[in-house]
Amino acid sequence: MTETLSAADKIAVIGKAAKAASFQIANASTQQKNAVLLKLADLLGDNLEDLMKANALDLDAGAQAGLSDAFLDRLAITDKVVAQMVEGLRQIASLRDPIGEVVDIRPQPSGIEVGRMRTPLGVVAIIYESRPNVTIDATALCIKSGNAAILRGGSDAKHSNAFLASLIAQALQACGLPADTVQIIADPDRDLVGELIRCRQYVDVLIPRGGKGLISRLMSEATVPMIKHLEGICHTYVDETADLSLAVKVCDNAKTQRYSPCNAMETLLVNKSVAQEFLPVMCALYLKKNVELRCDPQSKSILNAKGLTGIKDATEEDWSTEYNAPILSVKIVRNIDEAIAHINTYGSHHTDAIITNNLQHSEKFLREVDSSSVMLNTSTRFADGFEYGLGAEIGISTDKIHARGPVGIEGLTSLKYVVYGHGELRK
């Protein structure tokens, strides 16, 4: 029957079901929500072989379509990926449930007491690309935070996501919650996305997880409020008081531990006082690992003088580019003020770090850099929900409203005022 419906009508059917389910999941007990997650963890283990078969269909189709090896790697479900899914489900089940918590109760002169209660957002729509494990992460976080979810994964993972959807529905129904609590849109019709991102009647929040093209489109077309980040242009600033041996290790990790994540360093800023000593050692290591260096004139001159060749000239565009590749921009700055100004001008407000032993400089950097995560003496690669102890993340937000930084369970909630009275009347 739904095959004859328009895209708008299809989304209305899905949205209406999600809205109805959202009231039930919002009022579910902690024990009931945890039971769903643990049941789903068991189902993943029990159905591993069938899940792999479904994923093989996606991998075969992807290979025939000429998808890159890197893309197919993200698409693949392996024993390790399933083990991570299961671990994530169990870890989220073990986390404190914030729903219904009342905080900051303050008595007022009138006699009333005013507090704030943490509540679910309602219906969360999540649009993402190739990684099927996002289906499980998103499901777990939404269920634990008392939200209904509408998930739209990439068409390249349609068989994997369809199978995961069946397991999620089984887990929900086995624990007395409606299967519509989590709905996965398997229909490849692109018009459905256009309708979903404007479905304010039923969808409360939209979360995109994907490349710049996807998020740019949603930013221009969506009317549903979004939690998102567009780019991860992350910096590390090596201050004049930095422990340079520590700086080499941290900067190496920030760039080369993995190149593709949004929290990998894209620009290295170095104080002029330590550039002669630090840059040749640091950049020789990068070149050994086949990292392409794009340097300002000062840093290039220092490196060339030390016999390091193959250095490219940085352009104005490089300072505002997220490479997601073994490419790094390098710039020498006069002082911490110039470093902060550069970051706030060219960065994407994602994650930025300072390496320093100067307390005043560390406090200044942490206070003045306008990013969702600001770090001292450690790698930008730690900007991650799991590493922050959130259990998992639904994404990273560089917005200032409503959530900022890695978005875990609490990022999928809101606060409402609750007022306790004793018969008081306003005068």
TORTOR-333107 format. One record per residue: x, y, z of N, C-alpha, C in turn. Coordinates in steps of 0.2 Angstrom, whole numbers, plus 2048, in hexadecimal, padded with zeros to 3 digits. Example, Ala and Ser with C-alpha at 12.3 -4.5 7.8 and 13.67 -1.06 7.14 Angstrom:
<vexmis>
VEXMI  n.xx  n.yy  n.zz  ca.xx  ca.yy  ca.zz  c.xx  c.yy  c.zz
VEXMI   842   7E4   827    83E    7EA    827   842   7F0   827
VEXMI   840   7F5   823    844    7FB    824   840   800   827
</vexmis>
This chain:
<vexmis>
VEXMI  n.xx  n.yy  n.zz  ca.xx  ca.yy  ca.zz  c.xx  c.yy  c.zz
VEXMI   804   7FA   800    800    800    800   804   806   800
VEXMI   80A   806   804    80E    80C    805   812   80E   7FE
VEXMI   812   808   7FA    816    809    7F4   812   80F   7EF
VEXMI   80C   80F   7F0    808    814    7EC   808   81B   7EF
VEXMI   80B   81C   7F5    80B    822    7F9   810   827   7F6
VEXMI   80F   82D   7F7    815    832    7F5   81A   832   7FA
VEXMI   820   835   7F9    825    835    7FE   823   839   804
VEXMI   81F   83E   804    81C    842    809   818   83D   80E
VEXMI   814   839   80A    80F    835    80E   813   830   811
VEXMI   818   82D   80E    81C    827    811   81F   82A   818
VEXMI   822   830   817    825    833    81D   820   834   823
VEXMI   81A   836   821    815    838    826   813   832   829
VEXMI   813   82C   826    811    826    829   816   824   82E
VEXMI   81D   824   82C    822    822    830   822   827   836
VEXMI   822   82E   835    822    833    83A   81D   832   83F
VEXMI   817   831   83D    811    830    842   812   82A   846
VEXMI   815   824   843    816    81E    847   81C   820   84C
VEXMI   821   824   84A    826    825    84F   824   82A   854
VEXMI   820   82E   853    81D    833    858   819   82F   85D
VEXMI   815   82B   85B    811    826    860   816   822   864
VEXMI   81B   81F   861    820    81B    865   824   81F   86A
VEXMI   825   826   868    829    82A    86C   827   82B   873
VEXMI   820   82B   874    81D    82C    87A   81E   826   87E
VEXMI   81E   820   87B    81F    81A    87F   826   819   881
VEXMI   82B   81A   87D    832    819    87F   834   81F   884
VEXMI   831   824   883    832    82A    888   831   828   88F
VEXMI   82B   824   890    829    822    896   82B   81B   898
VEXMI   82F   818   894    832    811    896   837   811   89C
VEXMI   837   80C   8A0    83C    80C    8A5   843   80B   8A3
VEXMI   847   80D   8A7    84E    80B    8A6   850   804   8A5
VEXMI   84C   800   8A9    84D    7F8    8A8   84B   7F6   8A1
VEXMI   845   7F9   89F    842    7F7    899   847   7F9   893
VEXMI   849   7FF   893    84E    801    88E   854   7FD   88E
VEXMI   857   7FC   893    85D    7F8    894   85C   7F1   891
VEXMI   856   7EE   893    854    7E8    890   854   7E7   889
VEXMI   852   7EC   885    852    7ED    87E   859   7EC   87B
VEXMI   85E   7F0   87E    864    7F1    87C   868   7EA   87D
VEXMI   867   7E7   883    86A    7E0    884   867   7DB   880
VEXMI   861   7DB   87E    85E    7D6    87A   861   7D7   873
VEXMI   861   7DD   871    864    7DF    86A   86B   7DC   86A
VEXMI   86F   7DD   86F    876    7DB    86F   876   7D3   86E
VEXMI   872   7D0   872    871    7C8    871   86F   7C6   86A
VEXMI   86A   7CA   867    868    7C8    860   86E   7C9   85B
VEXMI   872   7CE   85C    877    7CF    857   87C   7C9   857
VEXMI   87D   7C7   85D    882    7C1    85E   87F   7BB   85B
VEXMI   878   7BA   85C    875    7B4    85A   874   7B4   853
VEXMI   874   7B9   850    872    7BA    848   878   7BC   844
VEXMI   87E   7BB   847    884    7BD    843   885   7BB   83C
VEXMI   883   7B5   83B    884    7B2    835   87F   7B5   82F
VEXMI   879   7B6   831    874    7B9    82D   876   7C0   82C
VEXMI   878   7C4   831    87A    7CB    830   880   7CB   82B
VEXMI   885   7C7   82B    88A    7C7    827   888   7C6   820
VEXMI   883   7C1   81F    880    7C0    818   87D   7C6   815
VEXMI   879   7CA   819    876    7D0    817   87B   7D5   815
VEXMI   881   7D5   819    886    7DA    818   88A   7D8   812
VEXMI   88A   7D2   810    88E    7D0    80A   88A   7D2   804
VEXMI   884   7D2   804    880    7D5    7FE   882   7DC   7FD
VEXMI   882   7E0   802    884    7E7    802   88B   7E8   7FF
VEXMI   890   7E4   802    897    7E4    7FF   897   7E2   7F8
VEXMI   894   7DD   7F6    894    7DB    7EF   891   7E0   7EB
VEXMI   88C   7E3   7EC    889    7E8    7E8   88D   7EE   7E8
VEXMI   891   7F0   7EE    895    7F6    7EE   89B   7F5   7E9
VEXMI   89E   7EE   7EA    8A4    7ED    7E5   8A2   7ED   7DE
VEXMI   89C   7EB   7DC    89A    7EB    7D5   898   7F2   7D3
VEXMI   897   7F7   7D8    895    7FE    7D6   89C   802   7D6
VEXMI   8A1   7FF   7D8    8A8    802    7D7   8A9   806   7DD
VEXMI   8A6   805   7E3    8A8    809    7E9   8AF   807   7EB
VEXMI   8B2   80C   7EE    8B9    80C    7F0   8BA   807   7F6
VEXMI   8C0   805   7F6    8C2    800    7FC   8C1   803   803
VEXMI   8C2   80A   803    8C1    80D    80A   8B9   80D   80B
VEXMI   8B5   80E   806    8AE    80E    807   8AC   807   809
VEXMI   8AE   802   806    8AC    7FC    807   8AE   7F9   80E
VEXMI   8B4   7FC   810    8B6    7FB    817   8B2   7FD   81C
VEXMI   8AF   803   81B    8AA    806    820   8A4   803   820
VEXMI   8A2   800   81A    89C    7FC    819   89C   7F5   81C
VEXMI   8A2   7F2   81D    8A2    7EB    81F   8A0   7EA   826
VEXMI   89D   7E5   828    89B    7E3    82E   89F   7DC   830
VEXMI   8A4   7DD   834    8A9    7D7    836   8A7   7D5   83D
VEXMI   8AA   7D0   83F    8AA    7CD    846   8AB   7D3   84B
VEXMI   8B1   7D7   849    8B3    7DC    84D   8AE   7E1   84E
VEXMI   8AB   7E3   848    8A5    7E8    848   89F   7E6   84C
VEXMI   89D   7E0   84C    898    7DD    84F   899   7DD   857
VEXMI   8A0   7DB   859    8A2    7DC    860   8A1   7E3   862
VEXMI   8A3   7E8   85E    8A3    7EF    861   89C   7F1   861
VEXMI   897   7EF   85D    890    7F0    85E   88D   7ED   864
VEXMI   88F   7E7   866    88D    7E4    86C   88F   7E7   872
VEXMI   896   7E9   872    899    7EC    877   896   7F3   878
VEXMI   894   7F7   873    891    7FD    873   88A   7FD   876
VEXMI   886   7F8   874    87F    7F7    877   880   7F5   87F
VEXMI   884   7F1   881    885    7EF    888   887   7F5   88C
VEXMI   88C   7F9   889    88F    7FF    88D   889   804   88D
VEXMI   885   806   888    880    80B    889   87B   808   88E
VEXMI   879   802   88E    875    7FF    893   877   800   89A
VEXMI   87E   800   89B    880    801    8A2   881   808   8A4
VEXMI   880   80D   89F    880    814    8A1   87A   816   8A5
VEXMI   87B   81C   8A9    876    81F    8AD   870   821   8A8
VEXMI   86A   820   8AA    864    823    8A6   863   82A   8A8
VEXMI   863   82F   8A4    862    836    8A6   85B   838   8A6
VEXMI   857   834   8A3    850    836    8A2   84C   836   8A8
VEXMI   848   83C   8AA    845    83D    8B0   848   840   8B5
VEXMI   84F   840   8B4    853    843    8BA   851   84B   8BB
VEXMI   850   84D   8C1    84F    854    8C2   855   857   8C6
VEXMI   857   85C   8C3    85E    85F    8C5   85C   867   8C7
VEXMI   861   869   8CB    861    871    8CD   85B   873   8CF
VEXMI   858   870   8D4    852    872    8D7   853   878   8DC
VEXMI   850   87D   8DB    851    884    8DF   84A   886   8E2
VEXMI   84A   887   8E8    844    88A    8EB   844   892   8E9
VEXMI   83E   894   8E8    83D    89B    8E7   83A   89F   8EC
VEXMI   83A   8A6   8EC    837    8AA    8F2   830   8A8   8F3
VEXMI   82D   8A7   8ED    825    8A6    8ED   824   89F   8F1
VEXMI   828   89B   8F2    827    894    8F5   828   88E   8F0
VEXMI   827   890   8E9    827    88A    8E4   82F   888   8E4
VEXMI   830   882   8E1    836    87F    8E0   837   87E   8D9
VEXMI   83C   880   8D5    83D    880    8CE   843   87C   8CD
VEXMI   842   876   8C9    847    872    8C6   847   871   8BF
VEXMI   84B   86D   8BD    84B    86B    8B5   84C   863   8B5
VEXMI   847   861   8B0    847    859    8AF   84A   858   8A8
VEXMI   84E   852   8A8    850    850    8A2   84B   84C   89E
VEXMI   84A   84E   898    845    84A    894   848   848   88D
VEXMI   844   843   88A    847    842    883   845   847   87E
VEXMI   848   847   878    847    84C    873   840   84A   86F
VEXMI   83F   844   86F    839    842    86B   83A   83D   866
VEXMI   83A   840   85F    83B    83B    859   842   83E   856
VEXMI   847   83A   856    84D    83C    853   84E   838   84C
VEXMI   84F   83C   847    851    83A    841   858   83A   83F
VEXMI   85B   834   83D    862    834    83C   864   832   835
VEXMI   867   836   831    869    834    82A   871   833   82A
VEXMI   873   82D   828    87A    82C    828   87B   828   821
VEXMI   882   827   821    884    824    81A   886   81C   81C
VEXMI   88C   81A   81A    88D    813    819   88E   80F   81F
VEXMI   890   811   824    891    80D    82A   88B   80A   82D
VEXMI   88A   803   82D    884    800    830   884   800   837
VEXMI   88A   800   83A    88B    801    842   887   807   844
VEXMI   886   80C   840    883    812    843   87C   810   844
VEXMI   879   80B   841    872    809    842   871   807   849
VEXMI   876   803   84C    876    801    852   877   806   857
VEXMI   87C   80A   856    87E    810    85B   878   814   85C
VEXMI   875   816   856    870    81B    856   86A   818   85A
VEXMI   868   812   859    863    80E    85C   864   80E   864
VEXMI   86A   80C   866    86B    80C    86D   86B   812   870
VEXMI   86E   818   86D    86E    81E    871   867   821   871
VEXMI   863   820   86C    85C    823    86C   857   81F   871
VEXMI   858   818   871    854    815    876   856   816   87D
VEXMI   85C   817   87E    85E    818    885   85C   81F   887
VEXMI   85C   824   883    85A    82B    884   852   82C   883
VEXMI   84F   826   882    847    827    882   844   82A   87C
VEXMI   848   82A   876    846    82D    870   844   827   86B
VEXMI   83F   829   867    83E    825    861   842   827   85B
VEXMI   844   823   857    849    824    852   846   822   84B
VEXMI   848   827   846    847    825    83F   84E   825   83C
VEXMI   850   81F   839    857    81F    836   857   81E   82F
VEXMI   85B   822   82C    85C    821    824   863   820   823
VEXMI   865   81A   822    86C    818    820   86D   819   819
VEXMI   873   818   817    875    818    80F   872   812   80C
VEXMI   870   813   805    86E    80E    801   873   808   800
VEXMI   879   80A   801    87E    805    800   87E   800   806
VEXMI   87B   801   80B    87B    7FD    811   873   7FA   812
VEXMI   86F   7FA   80D    868    7F9    80E   867   7F2   810
VEXMI   86B   7ED   80E    869    7E6    811   86B   7E5   818
VEXMI   871   7E8   81A    874    7E8    820   86F   7EB   825
VEXMI   86D   7F1   823    868    7F5    828   861   7F2   828
VEXMI   85F   7EF   823    858    7EB    823   859   7E6   828
VEXMI   85E   7E2   828    85F    7DC    82D   85F   7DF   834
VEXMI   863   7E4   835    864    7E7    83C   85D   7EA   83E
VEXMI   859   7ED   839    853    7EF    83B   84E   7E9   83E
VEXMI   84F   7E4   83B    84B    7DE    83D   84D   7DC   844
VEXMI   853   7DC   846    856    7DA    84C   853   7E0   851
VEXMI   854   7E6   850    852    7EB    854   84A   7EB   856
VEXMI   846   7E9   851    83F    7E8    852   83E   7E2   856
VEXMI   841   7DD   855    841    7D7    85A   842   7D9   861
VEXMI   847   7DD   862    84A    7DE    869   844   7E3   86C
VEXMI   842   7E8   869    83D    7EC    86B   836   7E9   86D
VEXMI   834   7E4   869    82E    7E1    86A   82F   7DC   870
VEXMI   834   7D9   870    836    7D4    875   835   7D7   87C
VEXMI   837   7DE   87C    837    7E1    883   831   7E6   884
VEXMI   82C   7E5   880    826    7E8    881   825   7EF   87E
VEXMI   829   7F1   87A    829    7F8    877   828   7F7   86F
VEXMI   824   7FC   86C    822    7FC    865   828   7FB   860
VEXMI   828   7F7   85B    82D    7F7    856   82E   7FD   853
VEXMI   829   802   853    82A    808    84F   82E   80D   853
VEXMI   830   80B   859    835    80F    85D   83B   811   859
VEXMI   83D   80C   855    843    80D    850   841   80B   849
VEXMI   841   80F   845    83F    80E    83E   845   80F   839
VEXMI   846   80B   835    84B    80C    830   848   80C   829
VEXMI   84A   812   826    847    813    81F   84C   80F   81A
VEXMI   849   80A   817    84D    806    812   84C   808   80B
VEXMI   846   80C   80A    844    80E    803   84A   813   801
VEXMI   84D   811   7FB    852    815    7F8   850   81C   7F5
VEXMI   84A   81D   7F5    847    823    7F2   84A   82A   7F6
VEXMI   84E   82E   7F2    851    833    7F5   84C   839   7F7
VEXMI   846   839   7F4    841    83E    7F6   83F   83D   7FD
VEXMI   840   837   800    83E    836    807   842   83A   80C
VEXMI   849   83A   80A    84D    83E    80E   84B   846   80E
VEXMI   849   848   808    847    84F    808   840   850   80C
VEXMI   83C   84B   80C    836    84C    810   838   84B   818
VEXMI   83C   847   819    83E    845    820   841   84B   824
VEXMI   845   84F   820    849    854    823   844   85B   824
VEXMI   83E   85A   821    839    860    822   833   85E   826
VEXMI   833   858   829    82E    855    82C   82D   857   834
VEXMI   82C   85E   834    82C    861    83B   826   85E   83F
VEXMI   821   85C   83C    81B    85A    840   81C   854   844
VEXMI   821   850   842    822    849    845   82A   849   848
VEXMI   82E   84C   845    836    84B    846   838   851   84A
VEXMI   83B   850   850    83D    855    854   844   858   853
VEXMI   849   853   851    850    855    850   852   850   84B
VEXMI   857   853   847    85A    850    841   861   850   842
VEXMI   864   84A   842    86C    849    843   86F   846   83C
VEXMI   873   849   839    876    846    833   87D   844   835
VEXMI   87F   83E   832    885    83B    833   888   83A   82C
VEXMI   88D   83D   82A    88F    83C    823   894   841   821
VEXMI   895   841   81A    89A    846    817   897   84D   816
VEXMI   89B   851   814    89A    859    814   894   85A   80F
VEXMI   893   855   809    88E    856    805   887   855   808
VEXMI   887   850   80C    880    84E    80F   87E   854   814
VEXMI   883   856   818    881    85B    81D   880   861   81A
VEXMI   883   863   815    882    86A    811   87B   86A   80E
VEXMI   879   864   80B    872    864    809   86D   865   80E
VEXMI   86E   861   814    869    862    819   869   868   81C
VEXMI   86F   86C   81D    86F    873    81F   86B   877   81B
VEXMI   86B   876   814    867    87B    810   860   879   80F
VEXMI   85E   873   810    857    870    80F   853   86F   815
VEXMI   856   86D   81B    852    86A    820   84F   870   824
VEXMI   849   86F   827    845    873    82B   845   870   832
VEXMI   846   86A   833    847    867    839   84D   869   83D
VEXMI   84D   86B   843    853    86D    846   859   867   846
VEXMI   85F   869   845    864    864    844   86A   865   84A
VEXMI   86D   85F   84B    873    85E    84F   878   85C   84A
VEXMI   87D   860   849    882    85E    844   888   861   844
VEXMI   88D   85F   840    893    862    83F   895   862   837
VEXMI   897   867   834    898    867    82D   89F   864   82C
VEXMI   8A4   867   82F    8AB    865    82E   8AF   864   835
VEXMI   8B5   860   834    8B9    860    83A   8C0   862   838
VEXMI   8C1   869   838    8C7    86C    837   8CA   86D   83D
VEXMI   8CE   868   840    8D1    868    846   8D8   86A   846
VEXMI   8DA   86E   84C    8E1    871    84C   8E5   86E   853
VEXMI   8EB   86E   852    8EF    86D    858   8F4   873   858
VEXMI   8F5   877   85E    8FA    87C    85F   8FF   87A   863
VEXMI   905   87A   861    90B    879    865   90E   87F   868
VEXMI   90D   880   86E    90F    886    872   916   887   873
VEXMI   919   88D   875    920    88D    876   923   88A   87C
VEXMI   91E   888   881    920    884    887   91E   87D   886
VEXMI   91D   87B   880    91B    874    880   920   86F   881
VEXMI   91F   869   884    924    863    884   924   861   87D
VEXMI   929   862   879    929    860    872   929   859   871
VEXMI   92C   855   875    92B    84D    874   924   84B   875
VEXMI   921   84E   87A    91A    84C    87A   916   84F   874
VEXMI   918   855   872    914    858    86C   915   854   866
VEXMI   91B   851   865    91C    84C    85F   917   847   85F
VEXMI   916   843   865    912    83E    866   90B   83F   865
VEXMI   909   845   868    902    847    867   900   849   860
VEXMI   904   84D   85D    903    84F    856   903   84A   851
VEXMI   907   845   852    907    83F    84E   901   83B   84F
VEXMI   8FE   83A   855    8F8    836    856   8F2   83A   853
VEXMI   8F2   841   854    8EC    845    852   8EB   845   84A
VEXMI   8F1   844   847    8F0    843    83F   8F0   83C   83D
VEXMI   8F5   838   83F    8F6    832    83B   8F2   82C   83E
VEXMI   8EF   82C   844    8EC    826    847   8E7   824   843
VEXMI   8E3   828   840    8DE    827    83A   8DD   82E   837
VEXMI   8DD   82D   830    8DC    834    82C   8D5   836   82B
VEXMI   8D1   831   82B    8CA    833    828   8C5   836   82E
VEXMI   8C6   835   834    8C1    837    839   8C1   83F   839
VEXMI   8BB   842   83B    8BA    849    83C   8BF   84C   841
VEXMI   8C1   848   846    8C5    84B    84B   8CD   84A   84A
VEXMI   8CF   848   844    8D6    848    842   8D8   84F   841
VEXMI   8DF   851   843    8E1    857    842   8E3   859   83B
VEXMI   8E1   85F   839    8E2    861    832   8E7   867   831
VEXMI   8E8   86B   837    8ED    870    837   8F1   870   83D
VEXMI   8F7   870   83C    8FC    871    842   8FF   878   842
VEXMI   8FE   87B   848    900    882    849   906   881   84E
VEXMI   90C   884   84D    912    884    851   914   88B   853
VEXMI   916   88C   859    918    892    85B   91F   893   858
VEXMI   921   899   856    927    89B    853   92D   899   857
VEXMI   92C   899   85E    932    898    862   935   891   862
VEXMI   930   88C   861    932    885    861   932   882   85A
VEXMI   931   886   855    930    884    84E   936   880   84B
VEXMI   93C   884   84C    942    881    84A   944   87A   84D
VEXMI   942   879   853    944    873    856   93F   86E   855
VEXMI   938   870   855    933    86B    855   931   869   84E
VEXMI   930   86D   849    92E    86C    843   932   867   83F
VEXMI   938   867   83E    93C    862    83B   93B   85B   83D
VEXMI   93B   85A   844    93A    853    847   932   851   845
VEXMI   92E   855   846    927    854    845   925   852   83E
VEXMI   927   856   83A    926    856    833   92A   850   82F
VEXMI   930   84E   832    933    848    82F   92F   842   831
VEXMI   92C   842   836    928    83C    838   921   83C   834
VEXMI   91E   842   832    919    842    82E   91B   840   827
VEXMI   920   842   824    922    840    81E   924   839   81D
VEXMI   927   836   822    928    82F    823   922   82B   822
VEXMI   91C   82E   825    916    82A    824   912   82C   81E
VEXMI   915   830   819    912    832    813   90C   837   814
VEXMI   90D   83B   819    908    841    81A   90B   847   815
VEXMI   906   849   811    908    84F    80D   908   855   811
VEXMI   90D   859   811    90D    85F    815   90C   865   811
VEXMI   907   86A   813    906    870    810   908   876   815
VEXMI   90D   879   814    910    87E    819   910   885   817
VEXMI   910   889   81C    911    890    81B   918   892   819
VEXMI   91A   897   816    921    899    814   926   898   81A
VEXMI   924   89A   820    929    899    826   92B   892   827
VEXMI   925   88E   828    926    887    82A   92A   883   824
VEXMI   928   885   81E    92B    881    818   932   883   818
VEXMI   934   889   819    93B    88B    819   93F   887   81E
VEXMI   93D   886   824    940    882    829   941   87B   827
VEXMI   93C   878   824    93C    871    822   941   870   81D
VEXMI   941   875   818    945    874    812   94D   875   814
VEXMI   94E   879   819    955    87A    81C   957   874   81F
VEXMI   953   870   821    955    869    825   955   863   820
VEXMI   954   865   819    954    860    814   94E   85C   813
VEXMI   948   85E   816    942    85B    815   93F   85E   80F
VEXMI   93D   85A   80A    93B    85C    803   934   85A   802
VEXMI   931   85C   7FD    92A    85A    7FB   925   85E   7FE
VEXMI   927   863   802    922    867    805   91E   86C   800
VEXMI   918   86C   801    913    870    7FD   912   877   800
VEXMI   911   87C   7FC    90F    882    7FF   907   882   801
VEXMI   906   884   807    8FF    885    809   8FB   88B   806
VEXMI   8F5   88A   804    8F1    88F    801   8EC   891   806
VEXMI   8E9   897   805    8E4    899    80A   8DE   894   80B
VEXMI   8DD   890   805    8D7    88B    806   8D9   886   80B
VEXMI   8E0   884   80B    8E2    87F    80F   8E0   880   817
VEXMI   8E0   886   819    8DF    887    820   8D8   885   822
VEXMI   8D3   885   81D    8CC    884    81F   8CA   87D   81B
VEXMI   8CF   878   81A    8CD    872    817   8CE   86C   81C
VEXMI   8C8   868   81B    8C9    862    81F   8CB   85C   81A
VEXMI   8D1   85A   81B    8D4    855    816   8D1   84E   817
VEXMI   8D0   84C   81D    8CE    845    81E   8D3   840   81A
VEXMI   8D9   842   81A    8DE    83F    816   8E5   840   819
VEXMI   8EB   83D   817    8F1    83E    819   8F4   844   816
VEXMI   8F1   84A   818    8F3    851    816   8F2   855   81C
VEXMI   8F7   859   81D    8F7    85E    823   8FA   865   821
VEXMI   8F6   86A   824    8F8    871    823   8FD   872   829
VEXMI   902   876   828    907    878    82D   908   880   82D
VEXMI   907   883   833    908    88A    833   90C   88C   83A
VEXMI   911   891   839    914    894    83F   910   89A   841
VEXMI   90F   89B   848    90C    8A0    84A   910   8A4   84F
VEXMI   90F   8AA   850    913    8AE    855   912   8AD   85C
VEXMI   90C   8AB   85E    90A    8AB    865   903   8A7   865
VEXMI   901   8A6   86C    8FB    8A3    86D   8F5   8A7   86A
VEXMI   8F5   8AD   86A    8EF    8B1    868   8EF   8B0   860
VEXMI   8F4   8B0   85C    8F4    8AE    855   8F1   8A7   854
VEXMI   8F3   8A3   858    8F0    89C    857   8E9   89C   858
VEXMI   8E6   89F   85E    8DF    89F    85F   8DB   8A2   85A
VEXMI   8DE   8A8   857    8DB    8AC    852   8DA   8A7   84C
VEXMI   8E0   8A4   84A    8E0    89F    844   8DA   89A   845
VEXMI   8DA   897   84B    8D5    891    84C   8CE   894   84B
VEXMI   8CD   89A   84F    8C6    89C    84E   8C4   89F   848
VEXMI   8C9   8A1   843    8C7    8A3    83D   8C6   89D   838
VEXMI   8CB   898   838    8CB    893    833   8C8   88D   835
VEXMI   8C7   88B   83B    8C5    885    83E   8BD   884   83D
VEXMI   8BB   87E   83F    8B4    87C    83E   8B1   87C   845
VEXMI   8B4   87E   84A    8B1    87E    851   8B0   876   853
VEXMI   8B4   872   851    8B3    86B    852   8B8   869   858
VEXMI   8BE   868   857    8C3    866    85C   8CA   869   85B
VEXMI   8CD   86D   860    8D3    870    860   8D7   86F   866
VEXMI   8DE   86E   866    8E2    86C    86B   8E8   871   86C
VEXMI   8EA   872   872    8F1    875    873   8F5   871   877
VEXMI   8FC   871   875    901    86E    879   905   873   87C
VEXMI   905   873   883    908    878    887   909   876   88E
VEXMI   90E   879   891    90F    878    898   90E   87F   89C
VEXMI   90B   884   899    90A    88A    89B   902   88A   89E
VEXMI   901   88B   8A4    8FB    88B    8A7   8F6   890   8A4
VEXMI   8F9   896   8A4    8F5    89C    8A1   8F3   89B   89A
VEXMI   8F8   898   896    8F6    897    88F   8F1   892   88E
VEXMI   8F2   88D   892    8ED    887    892   8E6   88A   893
VEXMI   8E5   88E   899    8DF    890    89A   8DC   895   895
VEXMI   8E0   899   892    8DE    89E    88D   8DC   89A   887
VEXMI   8DF   895   885    8DD    891    87F   8D7   88E   880
VEXMI   8D6   88A   886    8D0    887    887   8CA   88B   888
VEXMI   8CB   891   88A    8C6    896    88B   8C4   89A   884
VEXMI   8C9   89B   880    8C8    8A0    87A   8C7   89C   874
VEXMI   8C9   896   873    8C8    892    86D   8C0   890   86D
VEXMI   8BD   892   867    8B6    891    867   8B4   88B   863
VEXMI   8B5   885   867    8B4    87F    864   8B0   87A   869
VEXMI   8AD   875   866    8A9    871    86A   8AD   86C   86F
VEXMI   8B4   86B   86D    8B8    867    871   8BF   86B   871
VEXMI   8C2   86D   876    8C8    870    877   8CC   86C   87C
VEXMI   8D3   86B   879    8D7    866    87D   8DE   869   87F
VEXMI   8E0   866   884    8E7    868    887   8EB   862   887
VEXMI   8F1   862   883    8F6    85D    884   8F3   856   882
VEXMI   8EF   855   87D    8ED    84F    87B   8EA   84F   874
VEXMI   8E9   84A   871    8E7    849    86A   8E0   84B   868
VEXMI   8DF   84E   863    8D8    850    861   8D4   84A   85F
VEXMI   8D7   844   85E    8D4    83E    85D   8CF   83B   863
VEXMI   8D0   83E   868    8CC    83C    86E   8C5   840   86E
VEXMI   8C4   844   869    8BD    847    869   8B8   842   866
VEXMI   8B5   83E   86B    8B1    838    869   8AD   836   86F
VEXMI   8A7   835   86E    8A2    833    873   8A5   82D   877
VEXMI   8A7   828   874    8AA    822    878   8AF   824   87D
VEXMI   8B4   828   87A    8BA    82A    87E   8B8   82F   883
VEXMI   8B3   833   882    8B0    837    888   8AC   834   88D
VEXMI   8AB   82D   88C    8A7    82A    891   8A0   82A   890
VEXMI   89E   82C   88A    896    82D    889   893   826   886
VEXMI   898   821   886    895    81A    883   896   81A   87C
VEXMI   893   81F   878    893    81F    871   891   826   86F
VEXMI   891   828   869    88F    82E    867   88A   82E   861
VEXMI   886   832   860    882    832    85A   885   837   855
VEXMI   88A   83B   857    88D    83F    853   891   845   857
VEXMI   894   849   854    897    84F    857   894   855   854
VEXMI   892   85A   859    88F    860    857   894   866   858
VEXMI   894   86A   853    898    870    854   893   876   855
VEXMI   88D   875   855    888    87A    857   888   87C   85E
VEXMI   885   881   860    885    883    867   87E   882   86A
VEXMI   879   881   866    873    87F    868   871   879   864
VEXMI   86F   873   867    86D    872    86E   873   86E   872
VEXMI   876   86A   86E    87C    866    870   882   868   86D
VEXMI   888   867   870    88E    869    86E   894   864   86F
VEXMI   898   862   86A    89D    85D    86B   899   856   86A
VEXMI   89D   851   86C    89A    84A    86B   893   849   86E
VEXMI   88E   847   86B    887    847    86D   886   83F   86F
VEXMI   885   83E   876    883    838    878   87C   838   87B
VEXMI   87B   834   880    874    834    883   871   83A   885
VEXMI   875   83E   889    872    844    88B   871   849   886
VEXMI   875   849   880    874    84D    87B   86E   84C   877
VEXMI   86B   846   878    864    845    875   85E   846   87A
VEXMI   860   84A   87F    85A    84C    883   85A   854   884
VEXMI   855   856   887    853    85D    888   852   85E   890
VEXMI   851   864   892    84F    865    899   848   869   899
VEXMI   844   867   89D    83E    86B    89E   83E   86D   8A5
VEXMI   83B   873   8A7    83A    875    8AD   834   872   8B1
VEXMI   835   870   8B7    830    86D    8BB   830   871   8C1
VEXMI   82A   873   8C3    828    877    8C9   824   873   8CE
VEXMI   827   873   8D5    823    870    8DA   820   875   8DE
VEXMI   81A   875   8DF    816    87A    8E3   813   877   8E9
VEXMI   810   87B   8EE    80D    879    8F4   807   87D   8F5
VEXMI   804   87F   8EF    7FE    883    8F0   7FF   88B   8EF
VEXMI   806   88C   8ED    807    893    8ED   803   897   8E7
VEXMI   802   89D   8E8    7FE    8A1    8E3   803   8A7   8E1
VEXMI   803   8A9   8DB    807    8AF    8D9   803   8B5   8DB
VEXMI   807   8BA   8DE    804    8C0    8E0   806   8C6   8DB
</vexmis>
